[in-house]
Amino acid sequence: MKEHYSDLHELLRCSSAADGFFVKLPKKVQQSAMEHMTDIHSTGELRSFADRWEKELHSK
């Protein structure tokens, strides 16, 4: 199984686990991830991005 993808789009297209996680995220997190799609290359990076985003949201 491939662990590193060129960007978020390829990750979601090729990894059912990443896609399943992504669709359960709040829409604002999904939108933000898409804005940073070239920075996300694996399911782990997607999870870390979502965790950071939610922590920032709750700290405001």
Predicted model as a PDB file, atoms N, CA, C, CB and O in Angstrom, pLDDT in the B-factor column:
MODEL        1                                                                  
ATOM      1  N   MET A   1       0.838  -1.184   0.000  1.00 53.00           N  
ATOM      2  CA  MET A   1       0.000   0.000   0.000  1.00 53.00           C  
ATOM      3  C   MET A   1       0.880   1.244   0.000  1.00 53.00           C  
ATOM      4  CB  MET A   1      -0.952   0.000   1.215  1.00 53.00           C  
ATOM      5  O   MET A   1       1.823   1.352   0.785  1.00 53.00           O  
ATOM      6  N   LYS A   2       0.568   2.165  -0.873  1.00 61.00           N  
ATOM      7  CA  LYS A   2       1.347   3.394  -0.978  1.00 61.00           C  
ATOM      8  C   LYS A   2       1.120   4.268   0.256  1.00 61.00           C  
ATOM      9  CB  LYS A   2       0.974   4.167  -2.264  1.00 61.00           C  
ATOM     10  O   LYS A   2      -0.015   4.408   0.712  1.00 61.00           O  
ATOM     11  N   GLU A   3       2.175   4.849   0.795  1.00 82.00           N  
ATOM     12  CA  GLU A   3       2.088   5.659   2.013  1.00 82.00           C  
ATOM     13  C   GLU A   3       2.182   7.147   1.737  1.00 82.00           C  
ATOM     14  CB  GLU A   3       3.174   5.262   2.974  1.00 82.00           C  
ATOM     15  O   GLU A   3       1.854   7.950   2.611  1.00 82.00           O  
ATOM     16  N   HIS A   4       2.616   7.537   0.557  1.00 93.00           N  
ATOM     17  CA  HIS A   4       2.858   8.951   0.261  1.00 93.00           C  
ATOM     18  C   HIS A   4       2.274   9.281  -1.111  1.00 93.00           C  
ATOM     19  CB  HIS A   4       4.386   9.282   0.307  1.00 93.00           C  
ATOM     20  O   HIS A   4       2.580   8.617  -2.101  1.00 93.00           O  
ATOM     21  N   TYR A   5       1.445  10.294  -1.158  1.00 96.00           N  
ATOM     22  CA  TYR A   5       0.778  10.691  -2.394  1.00 96.00           C  
ATOM     23  C   TYR A   5       1.213  12.098  -2.787  1.00 96.00           C  
ATOM     24  CB  TYR A   5      -0.760  10.622  -2.237  1.00 96.00           C  
ATOM     25  O   TYR A   5       1.760  12.833  -1.964  1.00 96.00           O  
ATOM     26  N   SER A   6       0.974  12.470  -4.027  1.00 96.00           N  
ATOM     27  CA  SER A   6       1.444  13.777  -4.515  1.00 96.00           C  
ATOM     28  C   SER A   6       0.722  14.940  -3.849  1.00 96.00           C  
ATOM     29  CB  SER A   6       1.264  13.867  -6.020  1.00 96.00           C  
ATOM     30  O   SER A   6       1.305  16.011  -3.675  1.00 96.00           O  
ATOM     31  N   ASP A   7      -0.541  14.743  -3.475  1.00 97.00           N  
ATOM     32  CA  ASP A   7      -1.310  15.794  -2.802  1.00 97.00           C  
ATOM     33  C   ASP A   7      -2.580  15.187  -2.208  1.00 97.00           C  
ATOM     34  CB  ASP A   7      -1.663  16.951  -3.792  1.00 97.00           C  
ATOM     35  O   ASP A   7      -2.815  13.984  -2.323  1.00 97.00           O  
ATOM     36  N   LEU A   8      -3.381  16.013  -1.584  1.00 98.00           N  
ATOM     37  CA  LEU A   8      -4.608  15.540  -0.933  1.00 98.00           C  
ATOM     38  C   LEU A   8      -5.572  14.919  -1.946  1.00 98.00           C  
ATOM     39  CB  LEU A   8      -5.300  16.697  -0.194  1.00 98.00           C  
ATOM     40  O   LEU A   8      -6.217  13.911  -1.657  1.00 98.00           O  
ATOM     41  N   HIS A   9      -5.665  15.512  -3.112  1.00 97.00           N  
ATOM     42  CA  HIS A   9      -6.574  14.982  -4.132  1.00 97.00           C  
ATOM     43  C   HIS A   9      -6.237  13.527  -4.472  1.00 97.00           C  
ATOM     44  CB  HIS A   9      -6.514  15.848  -5.402  1.00 97.00           C  
ATOM     45  O   HIS A   9      -7.126  12.676  -4.509  1.00 97.00           O  
ATOM     46  N   GLU A  10      -4.962  13.243  -4.718  1.00 97.00           N  
ATOM     47  CA  GLU A  10      -4.550  11.871  -5.029  1.00 97.00           C  
ATOM     48  C   GLU A  10      -4.768  10.952  -3.827  1.00 97.00           C  
ATOM     49  CB  GLU A  10      -3.070  11.838  -5.461  1.00 97.00           C  
ATOM     50  O   GLU A  10      -5.198   9.809  -3.980  1.00 97.00           O  
ATOM     51  N   LEU A  11      -4.473  11.455  -2.645  1.00 97.00           N  
ATOM     52  CA  LEU A  11      -4.676  10.670  -1.424  1.00 97.00           C  
ATOM     53  C   LEU A  11      -6.135  10.237  -1.301  1.00 97.00           C  
ATOM     54  CB  LEU A  11      -4.254  11.481  -0.181  1.00 97.00           C  
ATOM     55  O   LEU A  11      -6.418   9.062  -1.066  1.00 97.00           O  
ATOM     56  N   LEU A  12      -7.060  11.184  -1.458  1.00 97.00           N  
ATOM     57  CA  LEU A  12      -8.477  10.866  -1.317  1.00 97.00           C  
ATOM     58  C   LEU A  12      -8.961   9.938  -2.433  1.00 97.00           C  
ATOM     59  CB  LEU A  12      -9.303  12.147  -1.310  1.00 97.00           C  
ATOM     60  O   LEU A  12      -9.839   9.105  -2.212  1.00 97.00           O  
ATOM     61  N   ARG A  13      -8.394  10.083  -3.614  1.00 97.00           N  
ATOM     62  CA  ARG A  13      -8.790   9.252  -4.754  1.00 97.00           C  
ATOM     63  C   ARG A  13      -8.310   7.813  -4.570  1.00 97.00           C  
ATOM     64  CB  ARG A  13      -8.230   9.834  -6.066  1.00 97.00           C  
ATOM     65  O   ARG A  13      -8.994   6.874  -4.976  1.00 97.00           O  
ATOM     66  N   CYS A  14      -7.147   7.639  -3.964  1.00 95.00           N  
ATOM     67  CA  CYS A  14      -6.516   6.320  -3.894  1.00 95.00           C  
ATOM     68  C   CYS A  14      -6.664   5.600  -2.559  1.00 95.00           C  
ATOM     69  CB  CYS A  14      -5.081   6.456  -4.199  1.00 95.00           C  
ATOM     70  O   CYS A  14      -6.489   4.383  -2.497  1.00 95.00           O  
ATOM     71  N   SER A  15      -6.978   6.317  -1.505  1.00 94.00           N  
ATOM     72  CA  SER A  15      -7.042   5.705  -0.184  1.00 94.00           C  
ATOM     73  C   SER A  15      -8.460   5.787   0.383  1.00 94.00           C  
ATOM     74  CB  SER A  15      -6.047   6.382   0.768  1.00 94.00           C  
ATOM     75  O   SER A  15      -8.944   6.869   0.713  1.00 94.00           O  
ATOM     76  N   SER A  16      -9.113   4.637   0.491  1.00 95.00           N  
ATOM     77  CA  SER A  16     -10.467   4.632   1.043  1.00 95.00           C  
ATOM     78  C   SER A  16     -10.463   5.023   2.520  1.00 95.00           C  
ATOM     79  CB  SER A  16     -11.107   3.252   0.867  1.00 95.00           C  
ATOM     80  O   SER A  16     -11.431   5.609   3.006  1.00 95.00           O  
ATOM     81  N   ALA A  17      -9.383   4.704   3.239  1.00 94.00           N  
ATOM     82  CA  ALA A  17      -9.290   5.086   4.651  1.00 94.00           C  
ATOM     83  C   ALA A  17      -9.225   6.604   4.795  1.00 94.00           C  
ATOM     84  CB  ALA A  17      -8.056   4.436   5.307  1.00 94.00           C  
ATOM     85  O   ALA A  17      -9.915   7.179   5.637  1.00 94.00           O  
ATOM     86  N   ALA A  18      -8.405   7.249   3.984  1.00 96.00           N  
ATOM     87  CA  ALA A  18      -8.289   8.711   4.032  1.00 96.00           C  
ATOM     88  C   ALA A  18      -9.600   9.358   3.612  1.00 96.00           C  
ATOM     89  CB  ALA A  18      -7.138   9.199   3.126  1.00 96.00           C  
ATOM     90  O   ALA A  18     -10.044  10.325   4.232  1.00 96.00           O  
ATOM     91  N   ASP A  19     -10.223   8.829   2.558  1.00 97.00           N  
ATOM     92  CA  ASP A  19     -11.483   9.385   2.091  1.00 97.00           C  
ATOM     93  C   ASP A  19     -12.568   9.234   3.153  1.00 97.00           C  
ATOM     94  CB  ASP A  19     -11.914   8.707   0.790  1.00 97.00           C  
ATOM     95  O   ASP A  19     -13.350  10.160   3.371  1.00 97.00           O  
ATOM     96  N   GLY A  20     -12.626   8.090   3.807  1.00 97.00           N  
ATOM     97  CA  GLY A  20     -13.606   7.868   4.872  1.00 97.00           C  
ATOM     98  C   GLY A  20     -13.409   8.834   6.026  1.00 97.00           C  
ATOM     99  O   GLY A  20     -14.381   9.339   6.588  1.00 97.00           O  
ATOM    100  N   PHE A  21     -12.162   9.094   6.385  1.00 97.00           N  
ATOM    101  CA  PHE A  21     -11.864  10.054   7.445  1.00 97.00           C  
ATOM    102  C   PHE A  21     -12.254  11.461   7.004  1.00 97.00           C  
ATOM    103  CB  PHE A  21     -10.368  10.002   7.824  1.00 97.00           C  
ATOM    104  O   PHE A  21     -12.868  12.207   7.766  1.00 97.00           O  
ATOM    105  N   PHE A  22     -11.900  11.816   5.785  1.00 98.00           N  
ATOM    106  CA  PHE A  22     -12.145  13.167   5.264  1.00 98.00           C  
ATOM    107  C   PHE A  22     -13.632  13.502   5.247  1.00 98.00           C  
ATOM    108  CB  PHE A  22     -11.568  13.304   3.856  1.00 98.00           C  
ATOM    109  O   PHE A  22     -14.017  14.597   5.656  1.00 98.00           O  
ATOM    110  N   VAL A  23     -14.464  12.592   4.787  1.00 98.00           N  
ATOM    111  CA  VAL A  23     -15.900  12.895   4.665  1.00 98.00           C  
ATOM    112  C   VAL A  23     -16.574  13.063   6.021  1.00 98.00           C  
ATOM    113  CB  VAL A  23     -16.601  11.793   3.883  1.00 98.00           C  
ATOM    114  O   VAL A  23     -17.658  13.641   6.101  1.00 98.00           O  
ATOM    115  N   LYS A  24     -15.954  12.570   7.082  1.00 97.00           N  
ATOM    116  CA  LYS A  24     -16.515  12.721   8.431  1.00 97.00           C  
ATOM    117  C   LYS A  24     -16.085  14.026   9.101  1.00 97.00           C  
ATOM    118  CB  LYS A  24     -16.099  11.543   9.299  1.00 97.00           C  
ATOM    119  O   LYS A  24     -16.615  14.387  10.152  1.00 97.00           O  
ATOM    120  N   LEU A  25     -15.130  14.732   8.500  1.00 96.00           N  
ATOM    121  CA  LEU A  25     -14.664  15.994   9.066  1.00 96.00           C  
ATOM    122  C   LEU A  25     -15.713  17.086   8.868  1.00 96.00           C  
ATOM    123  CB  LEU A  25     -13.326  16.414   8.428  1.00 96.00           C  
ATOM    124  O   LEU A  25     -16.485  17.037   7.911  1.00 96.00           O  
ATOM    125  N   PRO A  26     -15.743  18.071   9.767  1.00 93.00           N  
ATOM    126  CA  PRO A  26     -16.631  19.219   9.547  1.00 93.00           C  
ATOM    127  C   PRO A  26     -16.290  19.907   8.222  1.00 93.00           C  
ATOM    128  CB  PRO A  26     -16.521  20.227  10.722  1.00 93.00           C  
ATOM    129  O   PRO A  26     -15.137  19.912   7.792  1.00 93.00           O  
ATOM    130  N   LYS A  27     -17.292  20.477   7.596  1.00 95.00           N  
ATOM    131  CA  LYS A  27     -17.102  21.118   6.281  1.00 95.00           C  
ATOM    132  C   LYS A  27     -15.996  22.167   6.310  1.00 95.00           C  
ATOM    133  CB  LYS A  27     -18.406  21.765   5.816  1.00 95.00           C  
ATOM    134  O   LYS A  27     -15.241  22.282   5.344  1.00 95.00           O  
ATOM    135  N   LYS A  28     -15.881  22.931   7.387  1.00 93.00           N  
ATOM    136  CA  LYS A  28     -14.834  23.963   7.457  1.00 93.00           C  
ATOM    137  C   LYS A  28     -13.447  23.342   7.448  1.00 93.00           C  
ATOM    138  CB  LYS A  28     -15.008  24.823   8.715  1.00 93.00           C  
ATOM    139  O   LYS A  28     -12.523  23.899   6.856  1.00 93.00           O  
ATOM    140  N   VAL A  29     -13.293  22.204   8.090  1.00 94.00           N  
ATOM    141  CA  VAL A  29     -11.998  21.509   8.093  1.00 94.00           C  
ATOM    142  C   VAL A  29     -11.715  20.956   6.700  1.00 94.00           C  
ATOM    143  CB  VAL A  29     -11.981  20.362   9.152  1.00 94.00           C  
ATOM    144  O   VAL A  29     -10.584  21.030   6.220  1.00 94.00           O  
ATOM    145  N   GLN A  30     -12.729  20.406   6.056  1.00 96.00           N  
ATOM    146  CA  GLN A  30     -12.562  19.908   4.690  1.00 96.00           C  
ATOM    147  C   GLN A  30     -12.123  21.034   3.752  1.00 96.00           C  
ATOM    148  CB  GLN A  30     -13.872  19.275   4.185  1.00 96.00           C  
ATOM    149  O   GLN A  30     -11.200  20.867   2.955  1.00 96.00           O  
ATOM    150  N   GLN A  31     -12.791  22.170   3.859  1.00 96.00           N  
ATOM    151  CA  GLN A  31     -12.457  23.306   2.998  1.00 96.00           C  
ATOM    152  C   GLN A  31     -11.026  23.776   3.240  1.00 96.00           C  
ATOM    153  CB  GLN A  31     -13.437  24.461   3.234  1.00 96.00           C  
ATOM    154  O   GLN A  31     -10.289  24.060   2.296  1.00 96.00           O  
ATOM    155  N   SER A  32     -10.643  23.856   4.504  1.00 95.00           N  
ATOM    156  CA  SER A  32      -9.289  24.292   4.834  1.00 95.00           C  
ATOM    157  C   SER A  32      -8.257  23.286   4.317  1.00 95.00           C  
ATOM    158  CB  SER A  32      -9.140  24.478   6.357  1.00 95.00           C  
ATOM    159  O   SER A  32      -7.211  23.678   3.801  1.00 95.00           O  
ATOM    160  N   ALA A  33      -8.545  22.016   4.454  1.00 97.00           N  
ATOM    161  CA  ALA A  33      -7.631  20.980   3.944  1.00 97.00           C  
ATOM    162  C   ALA A  33      -7.479  21.110   2.431  1.00 97.00           C  
ATOM    163  CB  ALA A  33      -8.146  19.560   4.313  1.00 97.00           C  
ATOM    164  O   ALA A  33      -6.375  20.974   1.904  1.00 97.00           O  
ATOM    165  N   MET A  34      -8.576  21.369   1.737  1.00 97.00           N  
ATOM    166  CA  MET A  34      -8.504  21.526   0.283  1.00 97.00           C  
ATOM    167  C   MET A  34      -7.673  22.749  -0.090  1.00 97.00           C  
ATOM    168  CB  MET A  34      -9.917  21.642  -0.318  1.00 97.00           C  
ATOM    169  O   MET A  34      -6.976  22.741  -1.105  1.00 97.00           O  
ATOM    170  N   GLU A  35      -7.742  23.793   0.719  1.00 97.00           N  
ATOM    171  CA  GLU A  35      -6.924  24.987   0.468  1.00 97.00           C  
ATOM    172  C   GLU A  35      -5.434  24.694   0.652  1.00 97.00           C  
ATOM    173  CB  GLU A  35      -7.349  26.128   1.403  1.00 97.00           C  
ATOM    174  O   GLU A  35      -4.587  25.393   0.095  1.00 97.00           O  
ATOM    175  N   HIS A  36      -5.116  23.656   1.438  1.00 96.00           N  
ATOM    176  CA  HIS A  36      -3.728  23.271   1.707  1.00 96.00           C  
ATOM    177  C   HIS A  36      -3.422  21.903   1.092  1.00 96.00           C  
ATOM    178  CB  HIS A  36      -3.457  23.246   3.231  1.00 96.00           C  
ATOM    179  O   HIS A  36      -2.577  21.165   1.599  1.00 96.00           O  
ATOM    180  N   MET A  37      -4.099  21.573   0.018  1.00 96.00           N  
ATOM    181  CA  MET A  37      -4.008  20.219  -0.544  1.00 96.00           C  
ATOM    182  C   MET A  37      -2.588  19.815  -0.935  1.00 96.00           C  
ATOM    183  CB  MET A  37      -4.901  20.113  -1.750  1.00 96.00           C  
ATOM    184  O   MET A  37      -2.254  18.631  -0.882  1.00 96.00           O  
ATOM    185  N   THR A  38      -1.755  20.763  -1.322  1.00 97.00           N  
ATOM    186  CA  THR A  38      -0.388  20.401  -1.734  1.00 97.00           C  
ATOM    187  C   THR A  38       0.518  20.112  -0.542  1.00 97.00           C  
ATOM    188  CB  THR A  38       0.220  21.517  -2.573  1.00 97.00           C  
ATOM    189  O   THR A  38       1.649  19.660  -0.724  1.00 97.00           O  
ATOM    190  N   ASP A  39       0.038  20.367   0.677  1.00 96.00           N  
ATOM    191  CA  ASP A  39       0.820  20.115   1.882  1.00 96.00           C  
ATOM    192  C   ASP A  39       0.459  18.788   2.554  1.00 96.00           C  
ATOM    193  CB  ASP A  39       0.626  21.250   2.861  1.00 96.00           C  
ATOM    194  O   ASP A  39       1.107  18.396   3.525  1.00 96.00           O  
ATOM    195  N   ILE A  40      -0.556  18.099   2.057  1.00 97.00           N  
ATOM    196  CA  ILE A  40      -1.050  16.866   2.680  1.00 97.00           C  
ATOM    197  C   ILE A  40      -0.791  15.700   1.726  1.00 97.00           C  
ATOM    198  CB  ILE A  40      -2.580  16.976   3.028  1.00 97.00           C  
ATOM    199  O   ILE A  40      -1.306  15.667   0.609  1.00 97.00           O  
ATOM    200  N   HIS A  41       0.031  14.731   2.197  1.00 97.00           N  
ATOM    201  CA  HIS A  41       0.476  13.643   1.331  1.00 97.00           C  
ATOM    202  C   HIS A  41       0.171  12.242   1.871  1.00 97.00           C  
ATOM    203  CB  HIS A  41       1.943  13.769   1.103  1.00 97.00           C  
ATOM    204  O   HIS A  41       0.466  11.248   1.207  1.00 97.00           O  
ATOM    205  N   SER A  42      -0.416  12.158   3.067  1.00 97.00           N  
ATOM    206  CA  SER A  42      -0.696  10.847   3.645  1.00 97.00           C  
ATOM    207  C   SER A  42      -1.882  10.959   4.606  1.00 97.00           C  
ATOM    208  CB  SER A  42       0.559  10.286   4.378  1.00 97.00           C  
ATOM    209  O   SER A  42      -2.282  12.057   4.993  1.00 97.00           O  
ATOM    210  N   THR A  43      -2.429   9.815   4.979  1.00 95.00           N  
ATOM    211  CA  THR A  43      -3.537   9.810   5.941  1.00 95.00           C  
ATOM    212  C   THR A  43      -3.077  10.405   7.262  1.00 95.00           C  
ATOM    213  CB  THR A  43      -4.077   8.375   6.155  1.00 95.00           C  
ATOM    214  O   THR A  43      -3.833  11.130   7.909  1.00 95.00           O  
ATOM    215  N   GLY A  44      -1.854  10.111   7.671  1.00 96.00           N  
ATOM    216  CA  GLY A  44      -1.315  10.666   8.915  1.00 96.00           C  
ATOM    217  C   GLY A  44      -1.241  12.184   8.874  1.00 96.00           C  
ATOM    218  O   GLY A  44      -1.580  12.857   9.847  1.00 96.00           O  
ATOM    219  N   GLU A  45      -0.793  12.724   7.736  1.00 97.00           N  
ATOM    220  CA  GLU A  45      -0.729  14.181   7.603  1.00 97.00           C  
ATOM    221  C   GLU A  45      -2.125  14.789   7.599  1.00 97.00           C  
ATOM    222  CB  GLU A  45       0.019  14.572   6.321  1.00 97.00           C  
ATOM    223  O   GLU A  45      -2.331  15.872   8.148  1.00 97.00           O  
ATOM    224  N   LEU A  46      -3.083  14.105   6.989  1.00 97.00           N  
ATOM    225  CA  LEU A  46      -4.467  14.589   7.002  1.00 97.00           C  
ATOM    226  C   LEU A  46      -5.014  14.607   8.426  1.00 97.00           C  
ATOM    227  CB  LEU A  46      -5.358  13.709   6.100  1.00 97.00           C  
ATOM    228  O   LEU A  46      -5.659  15.574   8.832  1.00 97.00           O  
ATOM    229  N   ARG A  47      -4.762  13.552   9.174  1.00 97.00           N  
ATOM    230  CA  ARG A  47      -5.224  13.504  10.578  1.00 97.00           C  
ATOM    231  C   ARG A  47      -4.557  14.599  11.412  1.00 97.00           C  
ATOM    232  CB  ARG A  47      -4.928  12.114  11.200  1.00 97.00           C  
ATOM    233  O   ARG A  47      -5.220  15.250  12.219  1.00 97.00           O  
ATOM    234  N   SER A  48      -3.272  14.802  11.226  1.00 97.00           N  
ATOM    235  CA  SER A  48      -2.559  15.860  11.962  1.00 97.00           C  
ATOM    236  C   SER A  48      -3.103  17.235  11.606  1.00 97.00           C  
ATOM    237  CB  SER A  48      -1.052  15.803  11.667  1.00 97.00           C  
ATOM    238  O   SER A  48      -3.288  18.079  12.483  1.00 97.00           O  
ATOM    239  N   PHE A  49      -3.358  17.462  10.326  1.00 97.00           N  
ATOM    240  CA  PHE A  49      -3.925  18.734   9.879  1.00 97.00           C  
ATOM    241  C   PHE A  49      -5.274  18.969  10.555  1.00 97.00           C  
ATOM    242  CB  PHE A  49      -4.080  18.756   8.336  1.00 97.00           C  
ATOM    243  O   PHE A  49      -5.527  20.056  11.073  1.00 97.00           O  
ATOM    244  N   ALA A  50      -6.135  17.962  10.551  1.00 96.00           N  
ATOM    245  CA  ALA A  50      -7.458  18.088  11.166  1.00 96.00           C  
ATOM    246  C   ALA A  50      -7.343  18.345  12.664  1.00 96.00           C  
ATOM    247  CB  ALA A  50      -8.288  16.824  10.912  1.00 96.00           C  
ATOM    248  O   ALA A  50      -8.079  19.172  13.203  1.00 96.00           O  
ATOM    249  N   ASP A  51      -6.432  17.652  13.346  1.00 96.00           N  
ATOM    250  CA  ASP A  51      -6.229  17.862  14.785  1.00 96.00           C  
ATOM    251  C   ASP A  51      -5.774  19.292  15.074  1.00 96.00           C  
ATOM    252  CB  ASP A  51      -5.195  16.862  15.333  1.00 96.00           C  
ATOM    253  O   ASP A  51      -6.291  19.938  15.986  1.00 96.00           O  
ATOM    254  N   ARG A  52      -4.808  19.787  14.297  1.00 95.00           N  
ATOM    255  CA  ARG A  52      -4.321  21.161  14.497  1.00 95.00           C  
ATOM    256  C   ARG A  52      -5.428  22.170  14.241  1.00 95.00           C  
ATOM    257  CB  ARG A  52      -3.123  21.452  13.576  1.00 95.00           C  
ATOM    258  O   ARG A  52      -5.574  23.127  15.000  1.00 95.00           O  
ATOM    259  N   TRP A  53      -6.197  21.977  13.202  1.00 90.00           N  
ATOM    260  CA  TRP A  53      -7.275  22.887  12.846  1.00 90.00           C  
ATOM    261  C   TRP A  53      -8.315  22.946  13.965  1.00 90.00           C  
ATOM    262  CB  TRP A  53      -7.930  22.454  11.524  1.00 90.00           C  
ATOM    263  O   TRP A  53      -8.756  24.030  14.348  1.00 90.00           O  
ATOM    264  N   GLU A  54      -8.705  21.789  14.486  1.00 84.00           N  
ATOM    265  CA  GLU A  54      -9.707  21.751  15.537  1.00 84.00           C  
ATOM    266  C   GLU A  54      -9.175  22.346  16.840  1.00 84.00           C  
ATOM    267  CB  GLU A  54     -10.170  20.322  15.765  1.00 84.00           C  
ATOM    268  O   GLU A  54      -9.925  22.999  17.565  1.00 84.00           O  
ATOM    269  N   LYS A  55      -7.891  22.132  17.151  1.00 86.00           N  
ATOM    270  CA  LYS A  55      -7.300  22.749  18.343  1.00 86.00           C  
ATOM    271  C   LYS A  55      -7.295  24.266  18.223  1.00 86.00           C  
ATOM    272  CB  LYS A  55      -5.869  22.234  18.565  1.00 86.00           C  
ATOM    273  O   LYS A  55      -7.609  24.968  19.184  1.00 86.00           O  
ATOM    274  N   GLU A  56      -6.938  24.780  17.041  1.00 83.00           N  
ATOM    275  CA  GLU A  56      -6.951  26.217  16.817  1.00 83.00           C  
ATOM    276  C   GLU A  56      -8.358  26.774  16.950  1.00 83.00           C  
ATOM    277  CB  GLU A  56      -6.383  26.548  15.444  1.00 83.00           C  
ATOM    278  O   GLU A  56      -8.543  27.852  17.515  1.00 83.00           O  
ATOM    279  N   LEU A  57      -9.336  26.068  16.447  1.00 75.00           N  
ATOM    280  CA  LEU A  57     -10.718  26.509  16.508  1.00 75.00           C  
ATOM    281  C   LEU A  57     -11.183  26.605  17.963  1.00 75.00           C  
ATOM    282  CB  LEU A  57     -11.622  25.552  15.714  1.00 75.00           C  
ATOM    283  O   LEU A  57     -11.872  27.555  18.336  1.00 75.00           O  
ATOM    284  N   HIS A  58     -10.811  25.634  18.769  1.00 76.00           N  
ATOM    285  CA  HIS A  58     -11.246  25.622  20.177  1.00 76.00           C  
ATOM    286  C   HIS A  58     -10.458  26.575  21.048  1.00 76.00           C  
ATOM    287  CB  HIS A  58     -11.131  24.231  20.742  1.00 76.00           C  
ATOM    288  O   HIS A  58     -10.912  26.921  22.138  1.00 76.00           O  
ATOM    289  N   SER A  59      -9.298  27.009  20.605  1.00 78.00           N  
ATOM    290  CA  SER A  59      -8.489  27.935  21.404  1.00 78.00           C  
ATOM    291  C   SER A  59      -8.930  29.378  21.217  1.00 78.00           C  
ATOM    292  CB  SER A  59      -7.018  27.797  21.039  1.00 78.00           C  
ATOM    293  O   SER A  59      -8.492  30.254  21.964  1.00 78.00           O  
ATOM    294  N   LYS A  60      -9.785  29.646  20.239  1.00 65.00           N  
ATOM    295  CA  LYS A  60     -10.244  31.017  19.964  1.00 65.00           C  
ATOM    296  C   LYS A  60     -11.382  31.404  20.865  1.00 65.00           C  
ATOM    297  CB  LYS A  60     -10.670  31.164  18.515  1.00 65.00           C  
ATOM    298  O   LYS A  60     -11.891  32.521  20.772  1.00 65.00           O  
TER     299      LYS A  60                                                      
ENDMDL                                                                          
END                                                                             
